[in-house]
Each structure stands twice: as structure tokens, then as C-alpha cells.
């Protein structure tokens, strides 16, 4: 696992966008896994800028989103369909038929979840999965105690996540209780993982993820099992890390490291 600490949200977002751009430059028809929430907003803005100013091309890209609230139709302003369209898809040249987001309004959730898993496999798997992290250590909506080999399924949100996400809704009671989410196992199958974390509200979860035991109580800790996971944080999210000096030493020494 690589840990990179940036001074602020903006440089964290730019660094994450560069990793995405590198994948697209080597594989123009890459399959990208997308996350929602406030943290990746800067990353999406930077990708839009790279598209507009440096012709970063998404015309052959396919995307799979991590999750969606159950019960919210795609046009609902708090749905993840709406979020992705507003903040990213409408600003780049991804063909609409290449965009995949779990449905929050299907009539058969188990069948839909199996279909979503099959579709990811049909496209050859996810090349790069973007992730955020909940203050309870979740990735996607894999709440504490989610199996580390879970697949896409319906999940009940934790009270902590409902509280955290209430800021986007008029009332706490409006936050959906269920979501469809890729599982931890689905996420670990992606070839590359990039997790972004910003702010002191994430410091504890980030420390547990990087330096704690691998545990279903902090599903992001499963990233320790992945062979190509990068965690990019800002200063505040890194404040709980004990080995920070070492991560900075590794990063500084990287350019001179033998390549083969
Ligand atoms: C959303 C998702 C969630 C968020 C997490 C952090 O697609 O996967 O795990 O990444 O809840 O959300 P923010 O960034 O709003 O703090």
C-alpha cells in the first residue's frame, strides 16, 4: 500500500486525478470505478479540467459506480445518478451507454446485483477504482462488519453514515436506510485502487485503515490485502498516522528507486 500525504485538498485531488489520467493514457478504453460523496469532487473537477484543457479523452472509457441509495430515482437531487451527471458525466465525453450505476429503484435487488457483478466481469473487470472513506471506515457502503469477501448487494446503512450524510438532505429522516453497494470483494478485484481522504473527520478511520489490523470493523482496512492500493490524504486526514515520517521518506526516495 502506498500512502501519499498532500498539504491540502486541492493538491490531493490533483494527485489522484493524475493517477486516473495515467491509466487512461496507457489504456484509453479503461474501465473506471467511480465514487460519490464530497471528497472526490475536486478529483472530478481536475479530470474535467484535463479533458477540456489537455484533451484527456474518455470516449472509450466505461464506468461503474460503487453504490446508490435504494428508493431514490435517478432524477432525485441526492441520488448518486444525479451527482455523477452534475459533477462529472455531463462535462466529459463518456458515451452514456458506457456509464453503469446501480439502480436504486429496481424491482428485484438480488437479480440486479448479480447482473451488475456479471456486467463488470463482461467488461474485463475494473482497471482503477476510485474510493472515498466513511468516518466509520467504510468503503462504498460496506459498513462495519461487512464481509471482506462481500459482493454487490443490498446493505443497511449504519447510524453513523446516516448522520454523516444527513447534511445533504433536508431532514435526517429523509436519508435512505438502504443502499445497493459493490462488496469489499468486488472492490478488491479491481486492478488498482485509489482512496482519497480529506479533513480531520477522517483521521481516525485513515489511521485504522493503514496502521490497524485488517478487520471487517473498518472495511477500508481490506486495502492492506490489495497489491496495488494508493491512499492519498490531505494534512488533516493524516494526523492520526504514527508512521507518517516513513511514508514521506518512501515518497521522497521513490524517484531514485531502481525500476527493474
Ligand atoms: C460513495 C461512497 C462512500 C463515500 C464515503 C465518504 O460512493 O462510496 O463510501 O466515499 O461515505 O463520503 P464523503 O466523501 O462525502 O465524506
Boltz pocket constraint, residues with backbone or C-beta under 6 A from the ligand:
constraints:
  - pocket:
      binder: B
      contacts: [[A, 34], [A, 35], [A, 36], [A, 37], [A, 38], [A, 39], [A, 40], [A, 66], [A, 67], [A, 131], [A, 132], [A, 133], [A, 134], [A, 135], [A, 138], [A, 139], [A, 140], [A, 141]]
      max_distance: 6.0
